[in-house]
Amino acid sequence: MRFDVITLFPELFVPHLEVGVTRRAYASGALQLQLWPLRDFAEGNYRRVDDRPFGGGPGMVMMAPPLERALDAVRDARGEGAEPGAACAPLIHFSPTGRRLDQALVRELAAGPGAVLLCGRYEGIDQRFIDRHVDLELSVGDFVLSGGELPALVLLDAVARLLPGVLQDAASHQQDSFEDGLLDCPHYSRPEQLPRADGGFDAVPEVLLSGHHGRIARWRRERSLAITAQRRPDLIAAARAAGRLSRADEEFLRTLPAAPAA
């Protein structure tokens, strides 16, 4: 799997290649990352990639010509676009106006050949380039960042950990939040009793010390349901509509206090 990143700040991606569990994805070759500094495709002594917006207003807009030259270089390096109608990796642009990134899309990308990631800066990108070339616009939340590099890193991290051999336990990601449409349950480790400032202790839930795998699995499922119902009732509704809730799940949900109105 290969990702190509068009960016003004390639140095922001270097730490991602060298630390954490995702480092194994790059070291093993399961995930290949090629960085394309946009100024390499700008012309003139100043290597300019932006200009003032037509119609006035604050900020600068990234110009289409350097972006198109960069994209052509990426397509050539990937061996794409040589024949009319040939399949190309999708070009993804990160923007607050895009589709919200979720685990379902991450799984879809992790099962594919990769993508070209476009990291915008300044006030935005010339809309003509977006209309001509961008296949998918993605948002990581209802807020604004200085550029697309951080969202691109979020996507790379999320995809990398789903690839075979990246996590030491292949089943780890299967228990993550959103994998089954719900939020994850709480987790505990040693010591069994954690001292409090008032002299008491916070203990690990007894069921987790029981060794009874069936009871433990049901406790975790119920904690997951309770947390999701409290914090993200929309996910409960989606799981119900998709038929992912069992009769036992529904019976447990009926025991919970009603979620406060939004």
Backbone as JSON, one array per atom type, in Angstrom:
{
  "sequence": "MRFDVITLFPELFVPHLEVGVTRRAYASGALQLQLWPLRDFAEGNYRRVDDRPFGGGPGMVMMAPPLERALDAVRDARGEGAEPGAACAPLIHFSPTGRRLDQALVRELAAGPGAVLLCGRYEGIDQRFIDRHVDLELSVGDFVLSGGELPALVLLDAVARLLPGVLQDAASHQQDSFEDGLLDCPHYSRPEQLPRADGGFDAVPEVLLSGHHGRIARWRRERSLAITAQRRPDLIAAARAAGRLSRADEEFLRTLPAAPAA",
  "N": [[0.84, -1.19, 0.0], [0.49, 2.22, -0.83], [1.02, 5.6, -0.04], [1.0, 8.87, -1.25], [2.06, 12.13, -0.56], [1.27, 15.43, -1.02], [2.65, 18.37, -0.07], [3.5, 21.38, 1.7], [5.1, 21.2, 3.86], [6.97, 18.86, 4.36], [8.62, 17.93, 6.4], [7.09, 17.62, 8.66], [6.11, 15.07, 8.62], [8.12, 13.29, 9.15], [8.67, 12.4, 11.91], [6.57, 10.58, 12.24], [7.33, 8.41, 10.78], [9.25, 7.24, 12.31], [8.67, 6.59, 14.97], [6.66, 4.86, 17.47], [3.95, 2.41, 17.1], [3.25, 2.48, 14.44], [5.6, 2.72, 13.09], [6.48, 0.19, 12.45], [4.9, -0.45, 10.3], [5.99, 1.04, 8.2], [8.67, 0.23, 8.26], [8.48, -2.46, 7.59], [7.55, -2.33, 5.05], [4.9, -2.63, 4.53], [3.4, -0.37, 4.43], [3.98, 2.27, 2.33], [5.39, 5.48, 2.07], [5.51, 8.41, 0.28], [6.84, 11.58, -0.01], [6.04, 14.76, -1.36], [7.33, 17.7, -1.85], [5.75, 20.72, -2.33], [6.84, 23.14, -3.25], [8.86, 22.38, -4.9], [7.73, 22.22, -7.34], [7.02, 24.69, -8.09], [7.41, 27.76, -9.91], [9.83, 30.3, -10.93], [11.97, 32.67, -9.18], [11.2, 32.87, -6.54], [9.75, 30.66, -5.96], [6.92, 30.52, -5.8], [3.78, 29.57, -4.51], [1.29, 30.48, -3.94], [-1.31, 33.01, -4.12], [-3.1, 36.17, -4.1], [-6.63, 36.18, -3.37], [-9.13, 36.25, -5.93], [-11.62, 38.77, -6.05], [-11.09, 39.81, -3.63], [-10.45, 39.98, -0.05], [-9.26, 38.37, 3.02], [-6.09, 36.62, 3.53], [-4.36, 34.09, 1.56], [-4.45, 32.17, -1.5], [-3.83, 28.88, -2.57], [-2.28, 28.2, -5.61], [-3.39, 26.75, -8.73], [-1.61, 25.79, -10.9], [1.09, 24.93, -9.83], [0.21, 22.84, -8.21], [-0.98, 21.11, -10.07], [1.25, 20.35, -11.57], [2.68, 19.0, -9.6], [0.89, 16.91, -9.03], [0.85, 15.57, -11.51], [3.48, 14.59, -11.5], [3.32, 12.82, -9.37], [1.43, 10.97, -10.33], [2.85, 9.93, -12.51], [5.01, 8.72, -11.17], [3.69, 6.74, -9.8], [2.87, 5.24, -11.87], [0.43, 5.71, -13.08], [-2.38, 6.76, -15.01], [-1.35, 6.65, -17.56], [-2.73, 5.37, -19.56], [-5.84, 5.99, -21.16], [-8.69, 6.05, -19.11], [-7.59, 4.36, -17.24], [-7.28, 3.05, -13.94], [-6.79, 5.13, -11.11], [-5.17, 5.99, -8.04], [-7.15, 7.39, -5.44], [-7.45, 10.97, -5.07], [-7.18, 12.72, -2.2], [-8.38, 15.41, -0.42], [-7.95, 17.47, 2.39], [-10.29, 19.12, 4.28], [-12.4, 21.41, 6.1], [-14.92, 21.36, 5.01], [-15.39, 18.85, 4.11], [-16.32, 15.31, 3.97], [-16.9, 13.64, 7.06], [-14.26, 11.97, 8.57], [-14.28, 8.56, 9.35], [-14.3, 5.34, 11.08], [-15.21, 3.36, 9.38], [-14.56, 4.29, 6.81], [-11.8, 4.38, 7.12], [-11.23, 1.64, 7.35], [-11.98, 0.86, 4.77], [-10.07, 2.23, 3.19], [-7.76, 1.02, 4.17], [-7.94, -1.46, 3.06], [-7.39, -1.05, 0.44], [-5.36, 0.16, -2.37], [-4.05, 2.42, -1.52], [-3.55, 6.03, -1.53], [-3.51, 9.42, -2.81], [-2.57, 12.16, -0.97], [-3.57, 15.41, -0.36], [-2.4, 18.25, 1.06], [-3.61, 21.12, 2.06], [-3.01, 24.67, 2.55], [-2.95, 28.02, 4.0], [-5.57, 30.25, 2.93], [-6.95, 28.49, 1.43], [-7.46, 26.26, -1.42], [-7.28, 26.78, -4.92], [-10.4, 26.54, -6.37], [-10.82, 25.45, -8.86], [-8.83, 23.54, -9.27], [-9.58, 21.67, -7.35], [-12.12, 20.92, -8.35], [-11.37, 19.72, -10.75], [-9.66, 17.58, -10.06], [-9.81, 16.42, -7.43], [-10.93, 13.64, -5.63], [-12.11, 13.01, -3.2], [-13.08, 14.79, -0.36], [-12.08, 15.31, 2.95], [-12.84, 15.68, 6.41], [-11.66, 16.08, 9.75], [-13.09, 16.91, 11.87], [-15.25, 19.38, 13.41], [-13.78, 21.93, 13.26], [-11.07, 24.25, 12.65], [-7.89, 23.86, 11.22], [-4.4, 24.75, 10.74], [-3.46, 23.67, 8.42], [-3.43, 20.87, 6.08], [-1.74, 18.86, 6.96], [-1.76, 17.7, 9.58], [-4.37, 16.38, 9.67], [-3.78, 14.55, 7.58], [-1.78, 13.0, 8.77], [-3.28, 11.88, 10.83], [-5.01, 10.24, 9.34], [-3.12, 8.49, 8.12], [-2.04, 7.23, 10.39], [-4.31, 5.94, 11.44], [-4.94, 4.16, 9.36], [-2.56, 2.66, 9.13], [-2.39, 1.12, 11.49], [-4.23, -0.84, 11.08], [-3.14, -2.59, 9.31], [-1.79, -5.82, 8.48], [0.44, -7.25, 10.86], [1.31, -4.89, 12.03], [0.31, -4.14, 14.59], [1.17, -5.74, 17.65], [-0.54, -7.64, 18.71], [-2.82, -9.11, 16.74], [-5.52, -8.97, 17.11], [-6.05, -6.66, 18.45], [-7.01, -4.18, 17.35], [-9.57, -4.93, 16.76], [-11.08, -4.64, 19.0], [-11.3, -1.98, 19.42], [-12.75, 1.33, 19.86], [-15.6, 2.02, 17.83], [-15.17, -0.1, 16.05], [-17.13, -2.07, 16.19], [-19.18, -0.4, 15.92], [-19.72, 0.83, 18.33], [-18.64, 2.68, 21.29], [-15.55, 2.03, 23.05], [-15.09, -0.15, 25.92], [-14.23, 0.47, 29.46], [-10.8, -0.01, 30.63], [-8.5, -1.83, 32.74], [-5.57, -2.2, 34.81], [-2.71, -3.44, 36.72], [-2.06, -1.81, 39.89], [-4.36, -3.98, 41.74], [-5.81, -2.56, 43.62], [-6.05, 0.87, 43.88], [-4.62, 3.43, 45.63], [-6.37, 6.17, 47.21], [-6.45, 9.74, 47.87], [-7.89, 10.19, 50.18], [-7.43, 8.05, 51.79], [-8.79, 5.76, 51.16], [-9.51, 3.22, 48.63], [-9.54, 2.71, 45.12], [-10.9, 0.13, 43.41], [-10.28, -2.54, 41.08], [-12.93, -3.64, 38.96], [-14.73, -6.39, 40.23], [-15.56, -8.49, 38.57], [-13.67, -8.64, 36.54], [-11.6, -9.93, 37.69], [-12.43, -12.45, 38.03], [-11.96, -14.54, 36.3], [-13.85, -15.71, 34.73], [-14.73, -16.07, 31.62], [-17.03, -15.67, 30.07], [-18.69, -14.03, 31.69], [-17.01, -11.84, 31.91], [-16.84, -10.98, 29.24], [-19.51, -10.25, 28.83], [-19.78, -8.18, 30.72], [-17.98, -6.28, 29.68], [-19.23, -5.74, 27.25], [-21.62, -4.59, 28.16], [-20.66, -2.33, 29.51], [-19.6, -0.97, 27.35], [-21.95, -0.49, 25.89], [-23.3, 1.15, 27.75], [-21.64, 3.43, 28.01], [-21.63, 4.33, 25.37], [-24.36, 4.86, 24.98], [-24.68, 6.98, 26.75], [-22.83, 8.95, 25.87], [-22.74, 8.99, 23.05], [-25.44, 8.69, 21.75], [-26.33, 8.6, 19.14], [-24.82, 6.64, 17.91], [-25.8, 4.33, 19.08], [-28.37, 4.32, 18.01], [-27.7, 3.97, 15.31], [-26.47, 1.45, 15.39], [-28.63, -0.07, 16.18], [-30.35, 0.25, 14.0], [-28.86, -1.07, 12.09], [-29.03, -3.63, 12.92], [-27.24, -4.65, 14.8], [-27.49, -5.0, 17.49], [-28.14, -7.22, 20.11], [-30.79, -9.21, 21.64], [-30.23, -9.33, 24.37], [-28.61, -7.08, 24.59], [-30.49, -5.04, 24.07], [-32.23, -5.4, 26.22], [-30.55, -4.73, 28.33], [-30.02, -2.02, 27.73], [-32.51, -0.91, 28.26], [-32.5, -0.77, 30.98], [-31.01, 1.4, 31.61], [-30.69, 4.85, 32.67], [-32.59, 7.44, 31.07], [-31.11, 9.17, 28.36], [-29.9, 12.54, 28.57], [-31.64, 15.28, 27.07], [-30.58, 16.75, 23.98]],
  "CA": [[0.0, 0.0, 0.0], [1.32, 3.41, -0.97], [0.43, 6.93, 0.07], [1.81, 10.0, -1.7], [1.58, 13.33, 0.13], [1.67, 16.72, -1.58], [2.66, 19.22, 1.11], [4.51, 22.43, 1.84], [5.89, 20.94, 5.06], [7.23, 17.41, 4.46], [9.31, 17.59, 7.64], [6.12, 17.25, 9.69], [5.79, 13.65, 8.53], [9.29, 12.46, 9.49], [8.53, 11.66, 13.17], [5.6, 9.5, 12.09], [8.04, 7.27, 10.2], [10.33, 6.78, 13.17], [8.27, 6.27, 16.34], [5.36, 4.25, 17.69], [3.64, 1.13, 16.46], [3.15, 2.62, 13.0], [6.93, 2.59, 12.5], [6.6, -1.16, 11.89], [4.24, -0.47, 8.99], [6.92, 1.57, 7.21], [9.89, -0.58, 8.25], [8.2, -3.73, 6.93], [7.12, -2.09, 3.68], [3.45, -2.78, 4.39], [2.92, 0.96, 4.07], [5.0, 3.12, 1.73], [5.03, 6.89, 2.1], [6.34, 9.26, -0.57], [6.53, 12.98, 0.23], [6.24, 15.59, -2.53], [7.33, 19.12, -1.46], [5.06, 21.46, -3.38], [7.67, 24.21, -3.82], [9.68, 21.79, -5.96], [6.97, 22.3, -8.59], [6.72, 26.1, -8.33], [8.31, 28.4, -10.87], [10.32, 31.62, -10.55], [13.01, 32.72, -8.14], [10.63, 32.8, -5.19], [9.03, 29.38, -5.81], [5.63, 30.92, -5.24], [2.7, 28.6, -4.66], [0.01, 31.07, -3.55], [-1.55, 34.38, -4.58], [-4.27, 36.77, -3.49], [-7.89, 35.68, -3.94], [-9.98, 37.12, -6.72], [-12.76, 39.25, -5.28], [-10.63, 40.4, -2.38], [-10.6, 39.21, 1.18], [-8.01, 38.07, 3.7], [-5.41, 35.36, 3.25], [-3.84, 33.75, 0.24], [-5.01, 30.95, -2.06], [-2.85, 28.05, -3.27], [-2.54, 28.27, -7.06], [-3.58, 25.46, -9.39], [-0.52, 25.24, -11.73], [2.07, 24.09, -9.12], [-0.46, 21.62, -7.75], [-1.16, 20.19, -11.19], [2.56, 19.77, -11.9], [2.99, 18.02, -8.56], [0.03, 15.73, -9.21], [1.34, 14.85, -12.68], [4.67, 13.85, -11.09], [2.87, 11.7, -8.53], [0.81, 9.95, -11.19], [3.92, 9.28, -13.28], [5.76, 7.85, -10.27], [2.84, 5.6, -9.45], [2.53, 4.5, -13.07], [-1.0, 5.88, -13.3], [-2.82, 7.77, -15.97], [-0.7, 6.51, -18.87], [-3.74, 4.93, -20.53], [-7.16, 6.57, -20.88], [-9.6, 5.19, -18.36], [-6.88, 3.52, -16.27], [-7.6, 3.38, -12.55], [-5.81, 5.91, -10.36], [-5.43, 6.12, -6.62], [-7.96, 8.61, -5.2], [-6.81, 12.16, -4.53], [-7.93, 13.13, -1.03], [-8.08, 16.77, 0.06], [-8.45, 17.66, 3.75], [-11.0, 20.4, 4.34], [-13.55, 21.4, 7.02], [-16.18, 21.16, 4.28], [-15.43, 17.5, 3.6], [-16.97, 14.22, 4.71], [-16.24, 13.34, 8.33], [-13.48, 10.73, 8.58], [-14.73, 7.61, 10.36], [-13.6, 4.06, 11.05], [-15.63, 2.6, 8.2], [-13.74, 4.74, 5.69], [-10.43, 3.94, 7.39], [-11.15, 0.22, 6.96], [-12.04, 0.81, 3.3], [-8.77, 2.65, 2.66], [-6.76, 0.03, 4.57], [-8.08, -2.62, 2.18], [-7.13, -0.64, -0.93], [-3.96, 0.33, -2.79], [-3.49, 3.67, -1.01], [-4.17, 7.26, -2.03], [-2.69, 10.63, -2.86], [-3.09, 13.08, 0.04], [-3.29, 16.81, -0.66], [-2.42, 19.04, 2.29], [-3.75, 22.54, 1.77], [-2.56, 25.68, 3.53], [-3.44, 29.37, 3.77], [-7.02, 30.38, 2.93], [-7.53, 27.35, 0.73], [-6.93, 25.85, -2.72], [-8.07, 27.21, -6.08], [-11.49, 25.59, -6.53], [-10.73, 24.77, -10.16], [-8.02, 22.33, -9.09], [-10.43, 20.72, -6.61], [-13.15, 20.42, -9.25], [-10.77, 18.88, -11.79], [-8.81, 16.45, -9.67], [-10.03, 15.82, -6.11], [-11.96, 12.59, -5.59], [-12.76, 12.94, -1.9], [-12.68, 15.77, 0.64], [-12.26, 14.74, 4.28], [-12.72, 16.51, 7.59], [-11.45, 15.33, 10.98], [-13.9, 17.48, 12.94], [-15.83, 20.7, 13.17], [-12.84, 22.96, 13.69], [-10.17, 24.62, 11.56], [-6.46, 23.73, 11.48], [-3.56, 25.6, 9.89], [-3.2, 23.01, 7.15], [-3.89, 19.49, 5.97], [-0.75, 17.87, 7.37], [-2.21, 16.94, 10.76], [-5.37, 15.39, 9.24], [-3.14, 13.48, 6.81], [-1.12, 12.13, 9.75], [-4.35, 11.13, 11.49], [-5.44, 9.18, 8.42], [-2.04, 7.51, 7.98], [-1.95, 6.45, 11.62], [-5.49, 5.08, 11.55], [-4.83, 3.1, 8.36], [-1.39, 1.82, 9.39], [-2.58, 0.16, 12.58], [-5.1, -1.93, 10.62], [-2.43, -3.46, 8.38], [-1.25, -7.02, 9.13], [1.79, -7.21, 11.41], [1.66, -3.6, 12.63], [0.07, -4.3, 16.03], [1.71, -7.0, 18.13], [-1.69, -8.55, 18.8], [-3.63, -8.82, 15.56], [-6.92, -8.75, 17.5], [-6.16, -5.44, 19.24], [-7.86, -3.16, 16.75], [-10.94, -5.41, 16.68], [-11.76, -4.23, 20.22], [-11.27, -0.52, 19.51], [-13.98, 2.08, 19.63], [-16.15, 2.13, 16.48], [-15.01, -1.29, 15.21], [-18.44, -2.7, 16.12], [-20.16, 0.67, 15.92], [-19.89, 1.39, 19.66], [-17.43, 3.12, 21.97], [-14.88, 0.97, 23.77], [-15.33, -0.26, 27.36], [-13.06, 0.83, 30.26], [-9.76, -1.02, 30.82], [-7.81, -1.73, 34.02], [-4.34, -2.98, 34.95], [-2.2, -3.47, 38.1], [-2.43, -2.74, 40.97], [-5.78, -4.26, 41.85], [-6.38, -1.47, 44.4], [-5.29, 2.1, 43.67], [-4.9, 4.29, 46.79], [-6.89, 7.52, 47.02], [-5.92, 10.72, 48.82], [-8.64, 10.14, 51.44], [-7.08, 6.83, 52.5], [-9.48, 4.61, 50.6], [-8.95, 2.61, 47.43], [-10.36, 2.43, 43.94], [-10.59, -1.25, 43.07], [-10.65, -3.08, 39.77], [-14.21, -4.35, 39.06], [-14.52, -7.78, 40.64], [-15.79, -9.43, 37.49], [-12.47, -8.78, 35.73], [-10.68, -10.8, 38.42], [-13.12, -13.72, 38.26], [-11.51, -15.61, 35.4], [-15.02, -16.24, 34.02], [-14.64, -15.36, 30.35], [-18.35, -15.27, 29.62], [-19.12, -12.88, 32.48], [-16.15, -10.7, 31.55], [-17.25, -10.5, 27.92], [-20.8, -9.56, 28.95], [-19.53, -6.92, 31.43], [-17.37, -5.33, 28.74], [-20.26, -5.33, 26.29], [-22.56, -3.69, 28.81], [-19.99, -1.04, 29.74], [-19.53, -0.32, 26.05], [-23.29, 0.0, 25.59], [-23.65, 2.25, 28.65], [-20.86, 4.61, 27.65], [-22.1, 4.81, 24.06], [-25.69, 5.44, 25.16], [-24.55, 8.25, 27.45], [-22.02, 9.95, 25.18], [-23.0, 9.02, 21.61], [-26.67, 7.95, 21.47], [-26.49, 8.42, 17.7], [-24.21, 5.37, 17.55], [-26.75, 3.3, 19.48], [-29.43, 4.31, 16.99], [-27.16, 3.39, 14.07], [-26.28, 0.01, 15.61], [-29.96, -0.69, 16.2], [-30.86, 0.22, 12.63], [-28.08, -2.04, 11.33], [-29.27, -4.97, 13.46], [-26.06, -5.13, 15.52], [-27.78, -5.15, 18.91], [-28.83, -8.46, 20.45], [-31.89, -9.05, 22.59], [-29.62, -9.02, 25.67], [-28.19, -5.68, 24.52], [-31.67, -4.18, 24.18], [-32.73, -5.5, 27.59], [-29.66, -3.94, 29.19], [-30.23, -0.6, 27.45], [-33.75, -0.47, 28.89], [-32.24, -0.54, 32.4], [-30.22, 2.62, 31.79], [-31.49, 6.09, 32.72], [-32.73, 8.09, 29.77], [-30.06, 10.14, 28.05], [-30.42, 13.91, 28.6], [-31.96, 15.86, 25.76], [-29.5, 17.57, 23.42]],
  "C": [[0.88, 1.24, 0.0], [0.49, 4.68, -0.82], [1.45, 7.95, -0.41], [1.21, 11.27, -1.11], [2.16, 14.57, -0.54], [1.54, 17.75, -0.45], [3.73, 20.31, 1.01], [5.46, 22.15, 3.0], [6.15, 19.43, 5.22], [7.9, 17.01, 5.76], [8.35, 17.21, 8.75], [5.83, 15.76, 9.71], [6.94, 12.75, 9.01], [9.12, 11.75, 10.81], [7.58, 10.48, 13.08], [6.26, 8.23, 11.53], [8.96, 6.58, 11.2], [9.9, 6.33, 14.56], [6.93, 5.54, 16.35], [5.14, 2.98, 16.91], [3.59, 1.27, 14.94], [4.52, 2.54, 12.31], [7.11, 1.21, 11.86], [5.96, -1.24, 10.51], [5.2, 0.0, 7.91], [8.17, 0.71, 7.12], [9.68, -1.89, 7.5], [7.84, -3.55, 5.46], [5.64, -2.29, 3.46], [2.8, -1.47, 3.99], [4.09, 1.78, 3.55], [4.5, 4.56, 1.7], [6.03, 7.68, 1.27], [5.89, 10.71, -0.38], [6.91, 13.82, -0.99], [6.18, 17.06, -2.1], [6.79, 19.99, -2.59], [5.95, 22.52, -4.01], [8.63, 23.67, -4.89], [9.02, 21.94, -7.33], [6.51, 23.73, -8.89], [7.77, 26.69, -9.27], [8.76, 29.77, -10.34], [11.31, 31.55, -9.4], [12.46, 32.5, -6.74], [9.83, 31.51, -4.95], [7.63, 29.62, -5.21], [4.55, 29.89, -5.54], [1.33, 29.18, -4.33], [-0.1, 32.49, -4.1], [-2.84, 34.88, -3.93], [-5.55, 36.25, -4.14], [-8.58, 36.7, -4.82], [-11.2, 37.5, -5.9], [-12.38, 39.87, -3.96], [-10.85, 39.49, -1.19], [-9.25, 38.86, 1.78], [-7.38, 36.77, 3.22], [-4.97, 35.22, 1.82], [-4.43, 32.41, -0.2], [-3.91, 30.18, -2.8], [-3.24, 27.95, -4.74], [-2.59, 26.87, -7.67], [-2.35, 24.95, -10.15], [0.54, 24.44, -10.97], [1.46, 22.78, -8.63], [-0.64, 20.62, -8.88], [0.17, 19.57, -11.62], [2.95, 18.72, -10.87], [2.17, 16.75, -8.74], [0.46, 14.92, -10.41], [2.58, 14.01, -12.32], [4.3, 12.64, -10.24], [2.29, 10.59, -9.4], [1.86, 9.21, -12.01], [4.68, 8.3, -12.39], [4.98, 6.61, -9.88], [2.48, 4.76, -10.68], [1.07, 4.58, -13.42], [-1.27, 6.91, -14.38], [-2.19, 7.66, -17.33], [-1.7, 6.12, -19.95], [-5.09, 5.56, -20.17], [-8.05, 5.58, -20.16], [-8.93, 4.31, -17.33], [-7.2, 3.99, -14.86], [-6.46, 4.13, -11.89], [-6.18, 5.9, -8.89], [-6.21, 7.4, -6.37], [-7.1, 9.75, -4.66], [-7.71, 12.69, -3.42], [-7.45, 14.5, -0.58], [-8.71, 16.94, 1.43], [-9.02, 19.07, 3.89], [-12.13, 20.32, 5.36], [-14.88, 21.15, 6.33], [-16.36, 19.73, 3.81], [-16.25, 16.54, 4.44], [-16.2, 13.95, 5.99], [-15.53, 11.98, 8.23], [-14.0, 9.82, 9.69], [-14.06, 6.26, 10.15], [-13.99, 3.23, 9.84], [-14.8, 3.0, 6.99], [-12.28, 4.34, 5.89], [-10.27, 2.48, 6.99], [-11.16, 0.07, 5.45], [-10.7, 1.18, 2.69], [-7.68, 1.63, 2.99], [-6.81, -1.22, 3.7], [-7.75, -2.3, 0.73], [-5.66, -0.45, -1.23], [-3.29, 1.58, -2.24], [-4.19, 4.86, -1.64], [-3.12, 8.34, -2.15], [-3.35, 11.63, -1.91], [-2.64, 14.5, -0.27], [-3.47, 17.63, 0.61], [-2.45, 20.52, 1.96], [-3.21, 23.41, 2.88], [-3.22, 27.01, 3.18], [-4.97, 29.4, 3.77], [-7.71, 29.22, 2.22], [-6.85, 27.11, -0.6], [-7.86, 26.34, -3.81], [-9.12, 26.14, -6.39], [-11.43, 24.85, -7.85], [-9.89, 23.52, -10.07], [-8.85, 21.26, -8.37], [-11.46, 20.09, -7.54], [-12.59, 19.46, -10.28], [-10.24, 17.56, -11.26], [-9.18, 15.74, -8.37], [-11.18, 14.83, -6.16], [-12.75, 12.6, -4.29], [-12.2, 14.04, -1.0], [-13.04, 15.23, 2.02], [-12.06, 15.79, 5.36], [-12.48, 15.62, 8.8], [-12.24, 15.92, 12.14], [-14.36, 18.88, 12.59], [-14.97, 21.79, 13.78], [-11.87, 23.19, 12.54], [-8.73, 24.51, 12.03], [-5.69, 24.61, 10.5], [-3.29, 24.98, 8.53], [-3.63, 21.57, 7.19], [-2.92, 18.44, 6.47], [-1.2, 17.04, 8.57], [-3.35, 15.98, 10.42], [-4.77, 14.24, 8.43], [-2.44, 12.49, 7.74], [-2.14, 11.29, 10.51], [-4.79, 9.97, 10.61], [-4.38, 8.1, 8.28], [-1.93, 6.62, 9.21], [-3.1, 5.46, 11.74], [-5.42, 3.91, 10.57], [-3.71, 2.13, 8.72], [-1.66, 0.77, 10.44], [-3.54, -0.97, 12.21], [-4.37, -2.91, 9.71], [-1.83, -4.65, 9.12], [0.18, -6.81, 9.62], [2.17, -5.91, 12.09], [1.47, -3.64, 14.15], [0.58, -5.66, 16.47], [0.63, -8.05, 18.29], [-2.65, -8.19, 17.68], [-5.08, -8.53, 15.91], [-7.12, -7.41, 18.2], [-7.15, -4.46, 18.63], [-9.31, -3.6, 16.67], [-11.75, -5.02, 17.91], [-11.78, -2.71, 20.39], [-12.66, 0.07, 19.42], [-14.3, 2.12, 18.13], [-16.01, 0.87, 15.64], [-16.33, -2.05, 15.1], [-19.55, -1.66, 16.16], [-20.39, 1.32, 17.26], [-18.57, 1.93, 20.18], [-16.85, 1.98, 22.8], [-15.26, 1.0, 25.26], [-14.1, 0.23, 28.13], [-12.08, -0.33, 30.37], [-9.02, -0.76, 32.11], [-6.54, -2.59, 33.99], [-3.9, -2.93, 36.41], [-1.92, -2.06, 38.59], [-3.94, -2.95, 41.03], [-6.51, -3.18, 42.65], [-5.48, -0.25, 44.28], [-5.63, 3.07, 44.8], [-5.43, 5.66, 46.37], [-6.32, 8.46, 48.07], [-6.63, 10.66, 50.16], [-8.36, 8.87, 52.24], [-7.79, 5.59, 52.01], [-8.78, 4.09, 49.35], [-9.99, 2.59, 46.33], [-9.95, 1.06, 43.43], [-10.98, -1.58, 41.63], [-12.0, -3.78, 39.91], [-13.99, -5.84, 39.27], [-14.66, -8.76, 39.49], [-14.53, -9.66, 36.66], [-11.42, -9.66, 36.4], [-11.23, -12.2, 38.56], [-12.57, -14.87, 37.44], [-12.64, -16.22, 34.59], [-15.16, -15.46, 32.71], [-16.0, -14.88, 29.84], [-18.86, -14.05, 30.35], [-18.31, -11.63, 32.12], [-16.58, -10.11, 30.22], [-18.57, -9.73, 28.01], [-20.63, -8.23, 29.67], [-18.96, -5.88, 30.48], [-18.39, -4.84, 27.72], [-21.22, -4.34, 26.93], [-21.94, -2.34, 29.13], [-19.89, -0.26, 28.43], [-20.89, 0.27, 25.67], [-23.63, 1.22, 26.45], [-22.92, 3.53, 28.29], [-21.35, 5.2, 26.33], [-23.47, 5.46, 24.2], [-25.62, 6.81, 25.82], [-23.9, 9.32, 26.59], [-22.33, 10.09, 23.7], [-24.27, 8.23, 21.3], [-26.92, 7.75, 19.98], [-25.89, 7.09, 17.24], [-25.09, 4.19, 17.96], [-27.86, 3.18, 18.44], [-28.95, 3.67, 15.7], [-26.97, 1.88, 14.22], [-27.62, -0.72, 15.62], [-30.51, -0.81, 14.78], [-30.15, -0.82, 11.78], [-28.25, -3.46, 11.86], [-28.09, -5.53, 14.23], [-26.29, -5.29, 17.02], [-28.59, -6.42, 19.15], [-30.01, -8.18, 21.38], [-31.36, -8.7, 23.98], [-29.15, -7.57, 25.71], [-29.39, -4.76, 24.75], [-32.24, -4.22, 25.6], [-31.86, -4.68, 28.54], [-29.89, -2.45, 28.98], [-31.49, -0.07, 28.12], [-33.56, -0.22, 30.39], [-31.51, 0.77, 32.66], [-31.13, 3.82, 31.92], [-31.53, 6.73, 31.34], [-31.63, 9.12, 29.58], [-30.66, 11.55, 28.08], [-30.66, 14.43, 27.19], [-30.82, 16.74, 25.29], [-29.85, 19.04, 23.54]]
}
